[in-house]
Amino acid sequence: MVILSRENQTMVVGFVLQGFSSILLLNIFLFMIFFVLYILTISGNILIVLLIVFNHPLHTPMYFFLVNLSFLEVCYTSNIVPKMLLIIIAEQKTISVAGCLAQFYFFGSLAATECLLLTVMSYDRYLAICQPLRYPILMTGSLCIRLATGSWLCCFLLTAITMVLLCRLTFCGRNEIDHFFCDFTPLIHLSCKDTSLTETIALATSSAVTLVPFFLITASYSCILTAILRISSGTGRRKAFSTCSSHLTVVTVFYGTLIATYLVPSANSSQCLRKGFSLLYTVLTPMFNPIIYSLRNRDIYEALKKLLRKKPGFLR
């Protein structure tokens, strides 16, 4: 039962995620598309992890952070897509309040962690290009572990602050969320309490883990670009740029989808448009990352060719 009446006030004990459409044929088509994309996303990111783990030449700081990023993408998309597929094809549109809050918590934490991991990866590229002689001394294995662990813990703890405030809210009246997952904005609109404090804290924490990393990434690549332009030979410039081109492409795609989702649609934009933009960073971006690193990274490409040339029993 979704709604519980108590003391003449309708209390919400569950939400209804409206998804995309009520047309059966369209839902079947959407299910097939999103299911294929989900399988490709999971397979691609797991393949990246396995290629790096089982290839000793790839045991470097850059690929250590890439393993973290690919593992994050698996968790990130698995937090949203399976429930979305159920909404589309099985019409299991209900989700408990606890389940909805948990989905938002992991969504917010993982998205924030990706921002910090991309920042750490840009710092790694900055040291590799701008301070190549000191790079092995500065970017040690212990530092890599501390940076990656700190990124995960920091974001999960910061998002927990918003979660505590959300758990203190009371949801009553309408229980329909016009979205395919529990995002912050449609969720907060269903509360019958004052949400100004929650919105302020959420804005502060989200800005801290998105805008600050973005400026740090911009500063890192400004220094990298300056260092590359100082290289006299064209071959040297191309080689230096190739070491960070994949990461720069991923950063562009990731922040581009965030800007398209939260800045481009105005308050008067249709919810359908917001759903479309949300699909960019929840479904498409996690799928593109392994493709970008495979096509634009020679080391990954060579490791993949080496794996395909081996016999079926190579793991024995």
Kinemage of the C-alpha trace (Angstrom):
@kinemage 1
@onewidth
@group {chain A} dominant
@subgroup {mainchain}
@vectorlist {calphas} color= white
{ca met a 1} P 0.000 0.000 0.000
{ca val a 2} L 1.452 3.333 -1.045
{ca ile a 3} L -0.536 5.804 1.027
{ca leu a 4} L -1.270 5.621 4.762
{ca ser a 5} L -3.826 7.904 6.414
{ca arg a 6} L -3.170 9.049 9.956
{ca glu a 7} L -4.710 11.906 11.923
{ca asn a 8} L -6.475 13.348 8.853
{ca gln a 9} L -3.138 13.714 7.046
{ca thr a 10} L -2.131 11.546 4.116
{ca met a 11} L 1.356 10.194 4.798
{ca val a 12} L 3.387 8.774 1.943
{ca val a 13} L 5.041 5.407 2.613
{ca gly a 14} L 6.076 4.873 -1.006
{ca phe a 15} L 6.506 6.678 -4.309
{ca val a 16} L 5.400 5.999 -7.877
{ca leu a 17} L 8.095 6.529 -10.514
{ca gln a 18} L 6.241 7.457 -13.683
{ca gly a 19} L 9.076 6.565 -16.051
{ca phe a 20} L 8.717 7.447 -19.713
{ca ser a 21} L 5.468 6.324 -21.313
{ca ser a 22} L 2.288 4.302 -20.847
{ca ile a 23} L 2.337 3.047 -24.445
{ca leu a 24} L 3.256 -0.654 -24.417
{ca leu a 25} L 5.017 -0.800 -27.798
{ca leu a 26} L 7.121 2.256 -26.952
{ca asn a 27} L 8.013 0.761 -23.576
{ca ile a 28} L 9.142 -2.482 -25.226
{ca phe a 29} L 11.358 -0.507 -27.603
{ca leu a 30} L 12.822 1.567 -24.755
{ca phe a 31} L 13.432 -1.563 -22.684
{ca met a 32} L 15.382 -3.208 -25.503
{ca ile a 33} L 17.506 -0.086 -26.092
{ca phe a 34} L 18.313 0.531 -22.423
{ca phe a 35} L 18.921 -3.159 -21.705
{ca val a 36} L 21.491 -3.381 -24.518
{ca leu a 37} L 23.157 -0.153 -23.371
{ca tyr a 38} L 23.296 -1.454 -19.797
{ca ile a 39} L 24.934 -4.736 -20.864
{ca leu a 40} L 27.465 -2.816 -22.975
{ca thr a 41} L 28.215 -0.475 -20.060
{ca ile a 42} L 28.763 -3.265 -17.555
{ca ser a 43} L 30.778 -5.393 -19.984
{ca gly a 44} L 32.946 -2.503 -21.180
{ca asn a 45} L 33.840 -1.235 -17.716
{ca ile a 46} L 34.484 -4.709 -16.303
{ca leu a 47} L 36.699 -5.434 -19.324
{ca ile a 48} L 38.723 -2.283 -18.610
{ca val a 49} L 39.185 -3.397 -14.980
{ca leu a 50} L 40.289 -6.907 -15.978
{ca leu a 51} L 42.661 -5.657 -18.673
{ca ile a 52} L 44.424 -3.415 -16.174
{ca val a 53} L 44.453 -5.872 -13.265
{ca phe a 54} L 45.892 -8.755 -15.322
{ca asn a 55} L 48.449 -6.700 -17.296
{ca his a 56} L 51.450 -5.769 -15.187
{ca pro a 57} L 52.682 -3.011 -17.593
{ca leu a 58} L 49.414 -1.175 -16.865
{ca his a 59} L 50.027 -1.123 -13.103
{ca thr a 60} L 50.716 2.617 -13.058
{ca pro a 61} L 48.989 5.489 -11.208
{ca met a 62} L 46.995 6.563 -14.268
{ca tyr a 63} L 45.501 3.106 -14.757
{ca phe a 64} L 44.984 2.600 -11.038
{ca phe a 65} L 42.663 5.613 -11.085
{ca leu a 66} L 41.043 4.308 -14.267
{ca val a 67} L 40.196 1.033 -12.465
{ca asn a 68} L 38.491 3.099 -9.763
{ca leu a 69} L 36.587 5.065 -12.388
{ca ser a 70} L 35.421 1.965 -14.277
{ca phe a 71} L 34.351 0.216 -11.056
{ca leu a 72} L 32.457 3.379 -10.093
{ca glu a 73} L 30.627 3.395 -13.444
{ca val a 74} L 29.470 -0.184 -12.866
{ca cys a 75} L 28.047 0.757 -9.451
{ca tyr a 76} L 26.652 4.054 -10.741
{ca thr a 77} L 24.655 2.652 -13.634
{ca ser a 78} L 23.579 -0.459 -11.665
{ca asn a 79} L 22.024 1.807 -9.043
{ca ile a 80} L 19.589 3.280 -11.573
{ca val a 81} L 19.152 1.194 -14.740
{ca pro a 82} L 17.805 -2.120 -13.311
{ca lys a 83} L 14.962 -0.320 -11.506
{ca met a 84} L 14.355 1.785 -14.597
{ca leu a 85} L 14.010 -1.371 -16.704
{ca leu a 86} L 11.450 -2.762 -14.231
{ca ile a 87} L 9.482 0.472 -14.445
{ca ile a 88} L 9.452 0.289 -18.238
{ca ile a 89} L 8.619 -3.345 -18.927
{ca ala a 90} L 7.140 -4.838 -15.736
{ca glu a 91} L 5.322 -1.681 -14.652
{ca gln a 92} L 6.689 -2.086 -11.111
{ca lys a 93} L 6.603 1.653 -10.653
{ca thr a 94} L 6.374 1.759 -6.864
{ca ile a 95} L 9.387 2.255 -4.646
{ca ser a 96} L 9.433 2.635 -0.874
{ca val a 97} L 10.517 5.878 0.745
{ca ala a 98} L 13.579 4.109 2.182
{ca gly a 99} L 14.404 2.591 -1.210
{ca cys a 100} L 14.015 5.942 -2.931
{ca leu a 101} L 16.267 7.717 -0.423
{ca ala a 102} L 18.853 4.928 -0.703
{ca gln a 103} L 18.876 5.222 -4.500
{ca phe a 104} L 19.384 8.972 -4.280
{ca tyr a 105} L 22.159 8.539 -1.693
{ca phe a 106} L 24.190 6.186 -3.872
{ca phe a 107} L 23.460 8.234 -6.992
{ca gly a 108} L 24.652 11.463 -5.344
{ca ser a 109} L 27.671 9.843 -3.687
{ca leu a 110} L 28.865 8.084 -6.825
{ca ala a 111} L 28.362 11.135 -9.051
{ca ala a 112} L 30.353 13.266 -6.593
{ca thr a 113} L 33.071 10.599 -6.355
{ca glu a 114} L 33.426 10.667 -10.129
{ca cys a 115} L 34.047 14.411 -9.974
{ca leu a 116} L 36.860 13.929 -7.463
{ca leu a 117} L 38.366 10.950 -9.301
{ca leu a 118} L 38.480 12.953 -12.522
{ca thr a 119} L 40.211 15.729 -10.588
{ca val a 120} L 42.772 13.316 -9.152
{ca met a 121} L 43.396 11.930 -12.649
{ca ser a 122} L 43.977 15.447 -13.988
{ca tyr a 123} L 46.492 16.048 -11.176
{ca asp a 124} L 48.239 12.825 -12.145
{ca arg a 125} L 48.476 14.008 -15.779
{ca tyr a 126} L 49.710 17.411 -14.591
{ca leu a 127} L 52.596 15.828 -12.688
{ca ala a 128} L 53.413 13.451 -15.560
{ca ile a 129} L 53.658 16.238 -18.143
{ca cys a 130} L 54.728 19.302 -16.167
{ca gln a 131} L 57.102 17.555 -13.740
{ca pro a 132} L 58.160 14.346 -15.519
{ca leu a 133} L 61.474 13.923 -13.684
{ca arg a 134} L 59.863 14.142 -10.246
{ca tyr a 135} L 56.738 12.182 -11.218
{ca pro a 136} L 57.876 8.764 -9.860
{ca ile a 137} L 58.822 10.410 -6.565
{ca leu a 138} L 55.662 12.511 -6.197
{ca met a 139} L 53.012 10.072 -7.442
{ca thr a 140} L 53.810 7.067 -5.265
{ca gly a 141} L 51.630 4.012 -4.750
{ca ser a 142} L 50.677 5.057 -1.224
{ca leu a 143} L 49.651 8.509 -2.441
{ca cys a 144} L 47.490 6.952 -5.162
{ca ile a 145} L 45.693 4.821 -2.574
{ca arg a 146} L 45.160 7.806 -0.277
{ca leu a 147} L 43.815 9.978 -3.106
{ca ala a 148} L 41.409 7.301 -4.347
{ca thr a 149} L 40.238 6.325 -0.848
{ca gly a 150} L 39.825 9.967 0.112
{ca ser a 151} L 37.693 10.624 -2.974
{ca trp a 152} L 35.316 7.774 -2.131
{ca leu a 153} L 35.042 8.502 1.606
{ca cys a 154} L 34.737 12.268 1.254
{ca cys a 155} L 31.827 12.093 -1.182
{ca phe a 156} L 29.915 9.385 0.677
{ca leu a 157} L 30.256 11.354 3.924
{ca leu a 158} L 29.234 14.681 2.343
{ca thr a 159} L 26.173 13.146 0.700
{ca ala a 160} L 25.265 11.587 4.055
{ca ile a 161} L 24.725 15.114 5.419
{ca thr a 162} L 22.018 15.732 2.821
{ca met a 163} L 20.605 12.261 3.466
{ca val a 164} L 20.185 12.951 7.191
{ca leu a 165} L 18.192 16.094 6.372
{ca leu a 166} L 16.091 14.246 3.785
{ca cys a 167} L 15.271 11.500 6.280
{ca arg a 168} L 13.906 14.116 8.670
{ca leu a 169} L 11.401 15.354 6.088
{ca thr a 170} L 7.793 14.205 5.970
{ca phe a 171} L 6.266 13.272 2.626
{ca cys a 172} L 2.530 13.660 2.318
{ca gly a 173} L -0.108 14.279 -0.316
{ca arg a 174} L 1.118 13.482 -3.830
{ca asn a 175} L 3.387 10.465 -4.152
{ca glu a 176} L 4.156 10.505 -7.888
{ca ile a 177} L 7.659 11.310 -9.124
{ca asp a 178} L 7.693 12.287 -12.789
{ca his a 179} L 11.101 10.741 -13.393
{ca phe a 180} L 12.744 7.340 -13.898
{ca phe a 181} L 14.804 7.503 -10.698
{ca cys a 182} L 14.807 9.319 -7.364
{ca asp a 183} L 16.578 12.583 -8.125
{ca phe a 184} L 16.858 15.344 -5.538
{ca thr a 185} L 14.640 18.030 -7.111
{ca pro a 186} L 11.490 15.958 -7.809
{ca leu a 187} L 11.897 14.268 -4.409
{ca ile a 188} L 12.171 17.482 -2.424
{ca his a 189} L 9.038 18.875 -4.088
{ca leu a 190} L 6.936 16.115 -2.499
{ca ser a 191} L 7.773 17.109 1.075
{ca cys a 192} L 5.138 18.856 3.146
{ca lys a 193} L 7.761 20.415 5.454
{ca asp a 194} L 10.012 23.419 4.989
{ca thr a 195} L 12.896 22.243 2.779
{ca ser a 196} L 14.940 25.458 2.638
{ca leu a 197} L 17.690 24.160 4.953
{ca thr a 198} L 17.916 20.860 3.092
{ca glu a 199} L 18.128 22.619 -0.268
{ca thr a 200} L 20.783 25.032 1.008
{ca ile a 201} L 22.966 22.256 2.419
{ca ala a 202} L 22.505 20.163 -0.734
{ca leu a 203} L 23.493 23.141 -2.911
{ca ala a 204} L 26.583 23.801 -0.793
{ca thr a 205} L 27.782 20.186 -0.787
{ca ser a 206} L 27.045 19.611 -4.479
{ca ser a 207} L 28.882 22.819 -5.394
{ca ala a 208} L 31.867 21.712 -3.292
{ca val a 209} L 32.203 18.414 -5.156
{ca thr a 210} L 31.381 19.664 -8.663
{ca leu a 211} L 32.447 23.280 -9.141
{ca val a 212} L 35.666 23.129 -7.089
{ca pro a 213} L 36.892 19.989 -8.929
{ca phe a 214} L 35.930 21.579 -12.245
{ca phe a 215} L 38.079 24.649 -11.531
{ca leu a 216} L 40.965 22.431 -10.381
{ca ile a 217} L 40.720 20.367 -13.572
{ca thr a 218} L 40.651 23.565 -15.641
{ca ala a 219} L 43.737 24.872 -13.822
{ca ser a 220} L 45.560 21.555 -14.313
{ca tyr a 221} L 44.896 21.480 -18.033
{ca ser a 222} L 45.862 25.129 -18.399
{ca cys a 223} L 49.280 24.217 -16.988
{ca ile a 224} L 49.404 21.084 -19.139
{ca leu a 225} L 48.570 23.045 -22.300
{ca thr a 226} L 51.233 25.625 -21.470
{ca ala a 227} L 53.815 22.870 -20.929
{ca ile a 228} L 52.883 21.132 -24.181
{ca leu a 229} L 53.181 24.354 -26.202
{ca arg a 230} L 56.702 24.831 -24.845
{ca ile a 231} L 57.817 21.527 -26.384
{ca ser a 232} L 59.797 22.342 -29.513
{ca ser a 233} L 59.117 19.251 -31.633
{ca gly a 234} L 55.723 18.444 -33.077
{ca thr a 235} L 56.209 14.757 -32.303
{ca gly a 236} L 56.900 15.563 -28.660
{ca arg a 237} L 53.779 17.717 -28.418
{ca arg a 238} L 51.609 15.011 -29.940
{ca lys a 239} L 53.048 12.360 -27.636
{ca ala a 240} L 52.524 14.547 -24.561
{ca phe a 241} L 48.956 15.376 -25.537
{ca ser a 242} L 48.120 11.736 -26.277
{ca thr a 243} L 48.822 10.833 -22.635
{ca cys a 244} L 45.928 12.993 -21.442
{ca ser a 245} L 43.570 13.128 -24.445
{ca ser a 246} L 41.392 10.242 -23.222
{ca his a 247} L 40.948 11.768 -19.778
{ca leu a 248} L 40.224 15.200 -21.259
{ca thr a 249} L 37.549 13.667 -23.493
{ca val a 250} L 35.912 11.904 -20.517
{ca val a 251} L 35.949 15.150 -18.495
{ca thr a 252} L 34.349 17.033 -21.392
{ca val a 253} L 31.606 14.433 -21.816
{ca phe a 254} L 30.918 14.168 -18.074
{ca tyr a 255} L 30.742 17.875 -17.299
{ca gly a 256} L 29.002 18.562 -20.595
{ca thr a 257} L 26.148 16.249 -19.644
{ca leu a 258} L 25.927 17.768 -16.149
{ca ile a 259} L 25.695 21.276 -17.599
{ca ala a 260} L 23.108 20.126 -20.135
{ca thr a 261} L 21.035 18.525 -17.379
{ca tyr a 262} L 21.112 21.146 -14.626
{ca leu a 263} L 21.865 24.444 -16.361
{ca val a 264} L 20.415 24.306 -19.877
{ca pro a 265} L 16.826 23.324 -18.960
{ca ser a 266} L 15.190 26.319 -17.348
{ca ala a 267} L 12.388 26.249 -14.812
{ca asn a 268} L 9.899 26.375 -17.693
{ca ser a 269} L 11.411 23.399 -19.522
{ca ser a 270} L 9.311 20.266 -19.818
{ca gln a 271} L 10.022 17.335 -17.539
{ca cys a 272} L 10.352 15.209 -20.661
{ca leu a 273} L 13.355 17.309 -21.650
{ca arg a 274} L 14.868 16.900 -18.190
{ca lys a 275} L 14.469 13.135 -18.431
{ca gly a 276} L 16.227 13.162 -21.769
{ca phe a 277} L 19.175 15.110 -20.385
{ca ser a 278} L 19.285 12.856 -17.311
{ca leu a 279} L 19.719 9.844 -19.581
{ca leu a 280} L 22.955 11.392 -20.817
{ca tyr a 281} L 24.815 11.028 -17.529
{ca thr a 282} L 22.985 8.009 -16.086
{ca val a 283} L 23.060 5.737 -19.156
{ca leu a 284} L 25.181 7.090 -22.012
{ca thr a 285} L 28.219 8.575 -20.231
{ca pro a 286} L 29.071 5.378 -18.268
{ca met a 287} L 28.930 3.467 -21.575
{ca phe a 288} L 31.120 5.947 -23.477
{ca asn a 289} L 33.979 6.023 -20.949
{ca pro a 290} L 35.420 2.543 -21.701
{ca ile a 291} L 34.975 3.196 -25.431
{ca ile a 292} L 36.896 6.463 -25.177
{ca tyr a 293} L 39.735 4.884 -23.217
{ca ser a 294} L 39.870 1.897 -25.581
{ca leu a 295} L 39.925 3.891 -28.816
{ca arg a 296} L 42.096 6.808 -27.678
{ca asn a 297} L 44.537 4.940 -25.450
{ca arg a 298} L 47.230 2.869 -27.136
{ca asp a 299} L 48.123 0.898 -23.975
{ca ile a 300} L 44.534 -0.270 -23.461
{ca tyr a 301} L 44.192 -1.006 -27.155
{ca glu a 302} L 47.360 -3.108 -27.188
{ca ala a 303} L 46.311 -4.969 -24.003
{ca leu a 304} L 42.959 -5.759 -25.642
{ca lys a 305} L 44.625 -7.058 -28.810
{ca lys a 306} L 46.981 -9.155 -26.687
{ca leu a 307} L 44.007 -10.649 -24.827
{ca leu a 308} L 42.163 -11.462 -28.069
{ca arg a 309} L 45.247 -13.184 -29.527
{ca lys a 310} L 45.552 -15.525 -26.564
{ca lys a 311} L 44.106 -19.012 -26.521
{ca pro a 312} L 40.815 -19.703 -24.666
{ca gly a 313} L 42.698 -21.360 -21.816
{ca phe a 314} L 44.979 -18.415 -21.047
{ca leu a 315} L 43.584 -17.972 -17.538
{ca arg a 316} L 44.677 -21.439 -16.431
